[in-house]
């Protein structure tokens, strides 16, 4: 009888769903080590939360999946590693940490490179969603270069709840959390990868987000520690990618799309930012070209959410803490962000949604 391979082990473990979610434990990055000795297997499962009861459920399901799907298996040892030194969070009915269970939709806003206006799009999209009456949060995951506090005009330090969780301040109807709210304005963050991962986990599990319809996460550019940590920490409903029309930007954007695909996060769509400048006389100048992101979305078979023109009011509003969709909602840029928010809402209507009790269903209204 042939020895069991690592790929066979991972295939079996991909059938084990994280309790309360539709994603499996392999795509969440919980499988840290696989050891094979002929027909005996050892698997290390590492949690991102200190909920041992949840871990035991996952370990039991993993053992069962290995025994059911690997004929000839003689021993399946699943070791559980639970993080220590973190504040405990009470599990919800579905077995997941309470701070996560109150959020209906987790949406990452990303870009393959800097300078394309990703944070500007994240801020205005969050405000546009809040203007529809939705409960919205915005998490700044750019640990090295946090810009959300400036763009939202909010510098209040978060307070602590009775159970010692951070209470996110609010601006323009959006709840905010950023490392920029916790450190001095000019203080640099000089951390290695593990510290970034721990901070993002704390922003997810130790912030009192409350009940939210949407939590947008503004990722740093690229495909580094913050992006991977986030994909392993929360069950993202999908990613939105921001690009400019020019080929140089689109070439790097493809790497960002490939990263989301690799960690099995659906691509909800592309936004084309800086899509032409409309002069006071009404004439249009396509400084960076036009239509590149639309063509790329068509090529990849994913939705094109819309294009945002170059408008000095966007920069002015970001510097003043007044996003253009708030300060100038009827401007071409303000209307563009509102249309993008409406398109995103429509796309999410048919995507699976997590209920507080852990039930997975399709939202149709």
HELIX and SHEET records of a PDB file:
HELIX    1   1 UNK A    6  UNK A   13  1                                   8    
HELIX    2   2 UNK A   52  UNK A   69  1                                  18    
HELIX    3   3 UNK A   98  UNK A  101  1                                   4    
HELIX    4   4 UNK A  118  UNK A  131  1                                  14    
HELIX    5   5 UNK A  148  UNK A  152  1                                   5    
HELIX    6   6 UNK A  179  UNK A  181  5                                   3    
HELIX    7   7 UNK A  193  UNK A  205  1                                  13    
HELIX    8   8 UNK A  225  UNK A  233  1                                   9    
HELIX    9   9 UNK A  247  UNK A  262  1                                  16    
HELIX   10  10 UNK A  292  UNK A  300  1                                   9    
HELIX   11  11 UNK A  312  UNK A  320  1                                   9    
HELIX   12  12 UNK A  324  UNK A  327  1                                   4    
HELIX   13  13 UNK A  332  UNK A  349  1                                  18    
SHEET    1   A 3 UNK A  31  UNK A  37  0                                        
SHEET    2   A 3 UNK A  40  UNK A  46 -1                                        
SHEET    3   A 3 UNK A  75  UNK A  81  1                                        
SHEET    1   B 8 UNK A 170  UNK A 171  0                                        
SHEET    2   B 8 UNK A 174  UNK A 178 -1                                        
SHEET    3   B 8 UNK A 136  UNK A 140  1                                        
SHEET    4   B 8 UNK A 214  UNK A 218  1                                        
SHEET    5   B 8 UNK A 106  UNK A 110  1                                        
SHEET    6   B 8 UNK A 238  UNK A 243  1                                        
SHEET    7   B 8 UNK A 267  UNK A 272  1                                        
SHEET    8   B 8 UNK A 304  UNK A 307  1                                        
SHEET    1   C 2 UNK A 159  UNK A 160  0                                        
SHEET    2   C 2 UNK A 166  UNK A 167 -1                                        
SHEET    1   D 2 UNK A 277  UNK A 278  0                                        
SHEET    2   D 2 UNK A 284  UNK A 285 -1                                        
SHEET    1   E 2 UNK A 352  UNK A 354  0                                        
SHEET    2   E 2 UNK A 360  UNK A 362 -1                                        
END                                                                             
